[in-house]
Amino acid sequence: MDHKAITLDVKADGEGRIEGYGSVFNVTDLGGDVVEAGAFRESLAKRMPKMLWQHDMGEPIGVWDDAVEDAKGLLLKGRLATTTTRGRDAYELAKMGALTGLSIGYRVTDYEMDGNNRRIKACDLYETSMVTMPINELARLTSVKGEPSIGDVERALRGIGFSRTEAKAMASGAWKRRDDVLREAGVTVPEDDQREVDELKALLTETLSKMERQSV
């Protein structure tokens, strides 16, 4: 069985629910593979992948409740078993940024070569693990509890072509000035109105997501 990890955007809440992309279509990973849209369709019709710790079949850490293909890739939604030792470890490590990747375990059933790259057209998906070191920088946990961070901004800027140094400087400057920018745009953020704050966070998250999709 092959394993493949790619950068993703995963959200986790206080009840152990997580969601994110286990695979992004039409992105060449470090192994030279490209997953095409539709590659998981037949497999998902037969079974739901297992949720494992570091591809260890003896270490389930929760369940995937939903797995679908959308325009971007393989979107997974599930629940970590936070009352178990390993599930709780996975959640706590994800929150602090120590465990940041997802990786799929699969068997290729149909592919074609495109130069030196293998384009995967169909595969059997057996499991999706939380892992420490993803093979592709596009498959990393970027937010916990759904809140965007300065790291989200930096990654989004790098995704659309800025260098690491440029993205870091721009993200840092933007984060420091975000309140001033909002005021200049005529947007008021009252400290006692959590609903409006949440709406602004959702808008920022949506904007970052659009930027990432444009880079894929």
Buried (B, 14 or more C-beta within 10 A) or exposed (E): EEBBBBBBBBBBEEEBBBBBBBBBBEBBBEEEBBBBBEBBEBBBEEEBBBBBBBBEEEBBBBEBEEBEBEEBBBBBBBBBBBEBEBBBBBBEBBBEEEBBBBBBBBEBEEBEEEEEBBBBBBBBBBBBBBBEEBBBBBBBBBBBEBEBBBBBBBBBBBBEEBEEEEBBBBBEEBBEEBEEEEEEEEEEEEEEEEEEEEEBEEEBBEBBBEBBEEBB
